Amino acid sequence: MSRLLTEFPEHTYDQWHAAAEALLKGASFEQKLVSKTYEDITIQPIYRREDIADLEHLKHFPGSASLVRGSSADGFLKAGWEVSQELKANTPAELNGLIHEGLNGGQSELNIFVGCGQDDCCTGGVRFDTAADVKIALDGVAVDAISTWWQGGPAVASLAPMVIAAAGEMGVSPDKLRGGFENDPLADLVAKGISRQPLSLRFDHMAALTDYAAKNAPGLRTISVKGEVYHNAGATATQELGYVIATLVTYLEEMKARGLSPESVLPHIRIRLSVGSDYFMEIAKIRAARWLWSKVASAYGVENAPVHIHASTSKWNKTTYDAHTNMLRVTSEAFAAVVAGVDSLHIGPFDEISGKTDDFSRRIARNLHTILREECGLDQVIDPAGGSTYIEWLTDKIAAKSWEIFQDIEKQGGMLAALEAGTVQQAVQGVAKAKFTNIRRRKDKIVGCNMYPDLKGKKLAIRSVECRAGQNIPGAPAPKTLDITPSINSAMIEQAIAAANAGATKLSLAIATGFICEETGPTVTSLPQRRAAEEYEALRDASAAFAAKTGAAPAILQLNMGPSRKYRLRADWTAGFFEAAGFSIDGKRDFKGIDDAVAALTASNAAIAVITSDDATYLESAEALAQAVKAAQPAIYLLLAGAPGENEPAWRAAGVDDFVNVRSNNYELNEQLLKIAGVL
C-alpha cells in the first residue's frame, strides 16, 4: 500500500490552481470559476479541509450543542420525517375524504387549512362552525396516533378549543394530542400589511394557549415562526433565517412579559422554512437554522432545547406554464430538506400554485417521500451532509450572516419595529428586484419559462380568490353569549373548551375571547408573495390572448441564410429566445439567396424578422439582405442574430433595427417586440 501511494503523490492547492488557470487559456479564474450568491457569499470552485479546520460546530455530535448535525442523536433512525401534505377542502366531509386519501397514500401528519369554506376565498380552507364539524372531518382517524397541524389564521383561541373538545369527545385527552396550531402574528402582519386585531391581543391569546399546552398538552405546538412569507417574496436564505430568529426572540420576550418562561415556551414553537432550488444553500440554511435556535435558547439559559423545523417546497420558483416541470423542482427541494434533517415536510403538488390540486398531483407529491425513504434510504443515515467540506463551510457562513441580520434588527428595536420602519421589506424587495433583473437577462434560468418554453403545453388554470376575512358567512349560526373571561393564561382556554363541548360556535368563541373587537393593530408595508416566472407568464398570457383573438400567435420569421450547418445553432438559440414570450417562430427553412428570403417574407404574416447565419455569411450578405428586406417591406422590424461589433453602424444604416445575442435583455426585447406585433 505504501508503494502504491508513492505513485499518487499529494498535490497542493497552488498546483491545482495553476492547472485550472492553464485550462482557462487566459480567461480570468475569478470571473469563470468564482461566483457570488444573493446572500453576498463568495463561492469558490473547490473546498479543502483547511477551510473548515476551525469551525465550531464540527466539534458537536448529532442531537447536541449546536444541533447543526440534527435535532436527534438518532437522526431518522427511530422516526422519519413527517409526511405533512397540506389539505384544503370547503366542507368537513370533503376534508375527511382528503384525509383518508392522504393517510392511505402514506401521509403521516395532517396539515389542515381552516378558513371560511367559501370556494372563492383566499385561504381555500375548511369551515368549522362547531366541535361537531371537527369530528366530522376527523371521523375514522386515530387522533391520538397521528400528528395534526391546524393552519387556522389569527383566530387560534377559537379554533384550538373546538379541536381539543372534539378530540375529547372522540376519547382522546389533551396529553395524547400531537401537532399544533399555526400562530404567527408578525407573519400575518407583513403578508397582509395590516393586523385586524391589536397585536397585544394576539400575544395574549398566544400566551393563553401556550400556557394551556405547557400544563395539559405537551405534544402541541402553539407558536409558529414562518420564514416562507419572506422566502416567497424573494428573500435570500440569510434574510429568511435572520427574520425568523428575530421573530422568535420577539415571541419569547412577549411570552416572558406575560409570565411564561422561555424554558416552557420553546418546546411549543415550530419553525417553518421554505426550501428553494439552490440545493446546497438550502441544506446549509436548514442546518444553520438549528444552530441559531440553539444560540437563542442558550442566551435564555435553556440547554438542550428541542427544535421542530417544518419545511415547505418553495412557491417562488414554480410555473403555471409547463407546470409538470414543478415535479422536478420539488424533488430537488425535498431531497435538500430531508438531507438537512427537517422534522416535517410538505412537498407541494405540481399544480399547487393554481389554488386547487387533484388526486393525481397530490399522490405524486406524497410518493416523493416514499422514494426518498424507501429507494434513496435517506432515513437510514444520520446527518447525510455531515463531513461535506463545502456544506460545512456554507453552513457556517449562512449562520454568521443570518446572525448579523438578526443583530441589526435588534439594534432597530426588534422585529416589529423593523417591520413598521419598513427596513425588512425594503431589504427583501431589493433582493427580489435583483433576482428579476437576472431572470430578465436569463442569467437566472427558469426551465419552461425564460428557457426551453413548451408552447404546446397547457397553462394551469389559476383560481381567482379574494380575502373575505371579517365578512359575514352565509348560513353561519348566530353567536351566543358565553361565560368566558379573557385572560393570558390557560383558564381562558379551559373555559373555551368547556363552551365548545357544550356546542358553542367558533364565532361565539371569538367574541367571548375578545378576538372580535373594534380596535385594530398596526399597518405596515406588505410583502407581496411573488413568483420568479410571473413577468414572463404575463407575456405568454398576452400572446395567448392575441392568438385567441386573431387565430394565430404573434409570429417571427427567421431568415436563415445558407445551409443548415451555418445557421442552425444560432437559429435554435434565437428561436428559444423569442419563444419565451410566446412568439411562433417560422424557422425551419433555409434560403439560398436574398431573393428567396425576401419572397418568403412577403408571403408571411410576420411583422418581425430575424436574420440568422454565421459571421462569414453576414460579412458577405447581411447589408444587402437588410436593404432588400426594407425595400420590399418597409414596416418590417428587422433583427440580426449575433453581436455586430464594428459592423453595427453599416448594418443599421442598411435597415437592421436591432440585434439579438447573449447580451440582450430577453424580457425587455421581447416586451418591445410584442408591442410592435400589436400584442401589448
FENQUI-V367027 format. One record per residue. N is the residue number from 1. RES is the residue in one letter. OMEGA is omega in whole degrees, 0 to 359 (999 if undefined). BURIAL is # if it has 16 or more other C-alpha atoms within 10 Angstrom, else .. Layout:
n=(N:N)
res=(RES:RES)
omega=(OMEGA:OMEGA)
burial=(BURIAL:BURIAL)
This chain:
n=(1:2:3:4:5:6:7:8:9:10:11:12:13:14:15:16:17:18:19:20:21:22:23:24:25:26:27:28:29:30:31:32:33:34:35:36:37:38:39:40:41:42:43:44:45:46:47:48:49:50:51:52:53:54:55:56:57:58:59:60:61:62:63:64:65:66:67:68:69:70:71:72:73:74:75:76:77:78:79:80:81:82:83:84:85:86:87:88:89:90:91:92:93:94:95:96:97:98:99:100:101:102:103:104:105:106:107:108:109:110:111:112:113:114:115:116:117:118:119:120:121:122:123:124:125:126:127:128:129:130:131:132:133:134:135:136:137:138:139:140:141:142:143:144:145:146:147:148:149:150:151:152:153:154:155:156:157:158:159:160:161:162:163:164:165:166:167:168:169:170:171:172:173:174:175:176:177:178:179:180:181:182:183:184:185:186:187:188:189:190:191:192:193:194:195:196:197:198:199:200:201:202:203:204:205:206:207:208:209:210:211:212:213:214:215:216:217:218:219:220:221:222:223:224:225:226:227:228:229:230:231:232:233:234:235:236:237:238:239:240:241:242:243:244:245:246:247:248:249:250:251:252:253:254:255:256:257:258:259:260:261:262:263:264:265:266:267:268:269:270:271:272:273:274:275:276:277:278:279:280:281:282:283:284:285:286:287:288:289:290:291:292:293:294:295:296:297:298:299:300:301:302:303:304:305:306:307:308:309:310:311:312:313:314:315:316:317:318:319:320:321:322:323:324:325:326:327:328:329:330:331:332:333:334:335:336:337:338:339:340:341:342:343:344:345:346:347:348:349:350:351:352:353:354:355:356:357:358:359:360:361:362:363:364:365:366:367:368:369:370:371:372:373:374:375:376:377:378:379:380:381:382:383:384:385:386:387:388:389:390:391:392:393:394:395:396:397:398:399:400:401:402:403:404:405:406:407:408:409:410:411:412:413:414:415:416:417:418:419:420:421:422:423:424:425:426:427:428:429:430:431:432:433:434:435:436:437:438:439:440:441:442:443:444:445:446:447:448:449:450:451:452:453:454:455:456:457:458:459:460:461:462:463:464:465:466:467:468:469:470:471:472:473:474:475:476:477:478:479:480:481:482:483:484:485:486:487:488:489:490:491:492:493:494:495:496:497:498:499:500:501:502:503:504:505:506:507:508:509:510:511:512:513:514:515:516:517:518:519:520:521:522:523:524:525:526:527:528:529:530:531:532:533:534:535:536:537:538:539:540:541:542:543:544:545:546:547:548:549:550:551:552:553:554:555:556:557:558:559:560:561:562:563:564:565:566:567:568:569:570:571:572:573:574:575:576:577:578:579:580:581:582:583:584:585:586:587:588:589:590:591:592:593:594:595:596:597:598:599:600:601:602:603:604:605:606:607:608:609:610:611:612:613:614:615:616:617:618:619:620:621:622:623:624:625:626:627:628:629:630:631:632:633:634:635:636:637:638:639:640:641:642:643:644:645:646:647:648:649:650:651:652:653:654:655:656:657:658:659:660:661:662:663:664:665:666:667:668:669:670:671:672:673:674:675:676:677:678:679:680)
res=(M:S:R:L:L:T:E:F:P:E:H:T:Y:D:Q:W:H:A:A:A:E:A:L:L:K:G:A:S:F:E:Q:K:L:V:S:K:T:Y:E:D:I:T:I:Q:P:I:Y:R:R:E:D:I:A:D:L:E:H:L:K:H:F:P:G:S:A:S:L:V:R:G:S:S:A:D:G:F:L:K:A:G:W:E:V:S:Q:E:L:K:A:N:T:P:A:E:L:N:G:L:I:H:E:G:L:N:G:G:Q:S:E:L:N:I:F:V:G:C:G:Q:D:D:C:C:T:G:G:V:R:F:D:T:A:A:D:V:K:I:A:L:D:G:V:A:V:D:A:I:S:T:W:W:Q:G:G:P:A:V:A:S:L:A:P:M:V:I:A:A:A:G:E:M:G:V:S:P:D:K:L:R:G:G:F:E:N:D:P:L:A:D:L:V:A:K:G:I:S:R:Q:P:L:S:L:R:F:D:H:M:A:A:L:T:D:Y:A:A:K:N:A:P:G:L:R:T:I:S:V:K:G:E:V:Y:H:N:A:G:A:T:A:T:Q:E:L:G:Y:V:I:A:T:L:V:T:Y:L:E:E:M:K:A:R:G:L:S:P:E:S:V:L:P:H:I:R:I:R:L:S:V:G:S:D:Y:F:M:E:I:A:K:I:R:A:A:R:W:L:W:S:K:V:A:S:A:Y:G:V:E:N:A:P:V:H:I:H:A:S:T:S:K:W:N:K:T:T:Y:D:A:H:T:N:M:L:R:V:T:S:E:A:F:A:A:V:V:A:G:V:D:S:L:H:I:G:P:F:D:E:I:S:G:K:T:D:D:F:S:R:R:I:A:R:N:L:H:T:I:L:R:E:E:C:G:L:D:Q:V:I:D:P:A:G:G:S:T:Y:I:E:W:L:T:D:K:I:A:A:K:S:W:E:I:F:Q:D:I:E:K:Q:G:G:M:L:A:A:L:E:A:G:T:V:Q:Q:A:V:Q:G:V:A:K:A:K:F:T:N:I:R:R:R:K:D:K:I:V:G:C:N:M:Y:P:D:L:K:G:K:K:L:A:I:R:S:V:E:C:R:A:G:Q:N:I:P:G:A:P:A:P:K:T:L:D:I:T:P:S:I:N:S:A:M:I:E:Q:A:I:A:A:A:N:A:G:A:T:K:L:S:L:A:I:A:T:G:F:I:C:E:E:T:G:P:T:V:T:S:L:P:Q:R:R:A:A:E:E:Y:E:A:L:R:D:A:S:A:A:F:A:A:K:T:G:A:A:P:A:I:L:Q:L:N:M:G:P:S:R:K:Y:R:L:R:A:D:W:T:A:G:F:F:E:A:A:G:F:S:I:D:G:K:R:D:F:K:G:I:D:D:A:V:A:A:L:T:A:S:N:A:A:I:A:V:I:T:S:D:D:A:T:Y:L:E:S:A:E:A:L:A:Q:A:V:K:A:A:Q:P:A:I:Y:L:L:L:A:G:A:P:G:E:N:E:P:A:W:R:A:A:G:V:D:D:F:V:N:V:R:S:N:N:Y:E:L:N:E:Q:L:L:K:I:A:G:V:L)
omega=(181:179:179:181:180:179:179:183:179:180:181:177:180:177:178:182:180:179:179:179:179:179:180:175:176:177:184:176:183:183:185:190:180:181:178:182:175:177:183:175:180:184:177:181:183:178:186:180:181:183:183:187:187:182:185:190:180:179:189:177:175:178:182:173:186:182:181:186:176:180:184:178:182:183:179:186:180:180:180:177:179:174:194:181:180:184:180:177:180:185:177:180:178:178:179:177:178:180:182:173:181:181:178:182:174:179:182:174:175:183:197:172:177:180:182:176:178:190:182:176:191:185:184:186:182:178:174:175:183:176:179:177:178:179:177:181:185:181:179:181:175:189:181:183:184:176:180:180:185:175:189:179:187:187:185:181:174:182:186:178:178:180:181:178:179:179:179:178:177:176:181:181:183:183:178:183:174:180:178:186:178:180:183:184:183:175:176:182:185:178:184:182:181:172:183:176:175:179:178:177:178:180:176:180:176:181:182:182:178:177:178:181:180:183:190:188:185:182:181:174:190:180:175:176:191:175:186:178:177:180:184:170:177:185:173:177:182:175:180:181:180:181:176:181:178:178:177:181:177:182:177:179:179:178:176:180:180:171:180:181:175:181:180:184:187:180:184:179:177:177:179:181:171:179:183:190:178:193:184:178:183:175:182:181:182:177:179:180:178:179:181:175:182:178:178:180:180:179:177:177:180:179:179:180:179:176:178:180:175:180:174:176:187:169:182:189:182:185:175:172:182:190:180:174:176:176:180:181:182:178:178:181:180:178:180:182:182:177:180:174:178:181:176:188:169:173:184:171:187:180:186:185:176:182:180:180:175:185:180:183:178:181:179:180:178:182:177:176:181:179:181:182:189:183:179:178:184:176:181:182:175:180:180:182:183:178:175:185:182:183:178:178:182:176:180:181:181:179:182:182:177:179:176:178:178:181:178:178:178:178:179:180:178:188:180:179:180:177:180:177:179:183:178:181:180:181:180:181:176:178:179:178:178:179:180:176:180:176:180:180:182:169:170:188:175:182:182:182:178:175:174:180:176:185:180:183:180:180:172:175:183:179:178:186:174:179:180:181:177:180:178:179:180:177:180:179:178:181:177:179:182:180:180:178:178:180:179:180:188:182:180:180:179:177:180:178:178:179:178:176:181:176:180:180:178:179:178:179:180:179:184:180:177:184:179:183:182:182:177:180:183:171:179:172:182:174:180:177:188:174:184:186:192:181:179:179:176:176:179:179:180:178:179:178:177:179:179:182:187:182:180:177:176:190:171:177:175:176:184:187:177:179:186:183:181:188:194:181:181:180:179:179:181:178:178:179:184:178:178:179:179:177:171:186:173:188:183:184:169:185:183:182:184:183:179:181:180:179:179:180:180:181:185:174:186:174:184:176:178:178:178:173:177:186:181:179:178:181:182:193:185:183:181:179:180:179:181:179:182:177:182:183:184:184:183:174:190:176:173:183:179:178:187:182:183:180:186:182:182:182:176:179:180:178:177:183:182:182:178:181:186:179:182:172:188:184:185:178:178:178:178:182:176:176:179:181:179:181:181:999)
burial=(.:.:.:.:.:.:.:.:.:.:.:.:.:.:.:.:.:.:.:.:#:.:.:.:.:.:.:.:#:.:.:.:.:.:.:.:.:.:#:.:.:.:.:.:.:.:.:.:.:.:.:#:.:.:.:.:#:#:.:.:#:#:#:#:#:#:#:#:#:#:#:#:#:.:#:#:.:.:.:#:#:#:#:#:#:#:#:#:#:#:#:#:#:.:#:#:.:#:#:#:.:#:.:.:.:#:#:#:#:#:#:#:#:#:#:#:#:#:#:.:#:#:#:#:#:#:#:#:#:#:#:#:#:#:#:#:#:#:#:.:.:.:#:#:.:#:#:#:#:#:#:#:#:#:#:#:#:#:#:#:#:#:#:#:#:#:#:#:.:#:.:#:#:#:.:#:#:#:#:#:#:#:#:#:#:#:#:#:#:#:#:#:#:#:#:#:#:#:#:.:#:#:#:#:#:#:#:#:#:#:#:#:#:#:.:#:#:#:#:#:#:#:#:#:#:#:#:#:#:#:#:#:#:#:#:#:#:#:#:#:#:#:#:#:#:#:#:#:#:#:#:#:.:#:#:.:.:#:.:#:#:#:.:#:#:#:#:#:#:#:#:#:#:#:#:#:#:.:#:#:#:#:#:#:#:#:#:#:#:#:#:#:#:#:#:#:#:.:.:.:.:#:.:.:#:#:#:#:#:#:#:#:#:#:#:#:#:#:#:#:#:#:#:#:#:#:#:.:#:#:#:#:#:#:#:#:#:#:#:#:#:#:#:#:#:#:#:#:#:#:#:#:#:#:#:.:#:.:.:.:#:#:#:#:#:#:#:#:#:#:.:#:#:.:.:.:.:#:#:#:.:#:#:#:#:#:.:.:#:#:#:#:#:#:#:#:#:#:#:#:#:#:#:.:#:#:#:#:#:#:.:.:.:#:#:#:.:#:#:#:.:#:#:#:#:.:.:#:#:.:#:#:.:.:#:#:.:.:#:#:#:#:.:.:#:#:#:#:#:#:#:#:#:#:#:.:.:.:#:#:.:.:.:.:.:.:.:.:.:.:.:.:.:.:.:.:.:.:.:.:.:#:.:#:.:#:#:#:#:#:#:#:#:#:#:#:#:#:#:#:#:.:.:#:#:#:#:#:#:#:#:#:#:#:#:#:.:.:.:.:.:.:.:#:#:#:#:#:#:#:#:#:#:#:#:#:#:.:#:#:#:#:#:#:.:#:#:.:.:.:.:.:#:#:#:#:#:#:#:#:#:#:.:.:.:#:#:#:.:#:#:.:.:#:#:#:#:#:#:#:#:#:#:#:#:.:#:.:#:#:#:.:.:#:.:.:#:#:.:.:#:.:.:.:.:#:#:#:#:#:#:#:#:#:.:.:.:#:.:.:.:#:#:.:#:#:#:#:#:#:.:.:.:.:.:#:#:#:#:#:#:#:.:#:.:.:.:.:.:.:#:#:.:#:#:#:.:#:#:#:#:.:.:#:#:#:#:.:#:#:#:.:#:#:.:.:#:.:#:.)
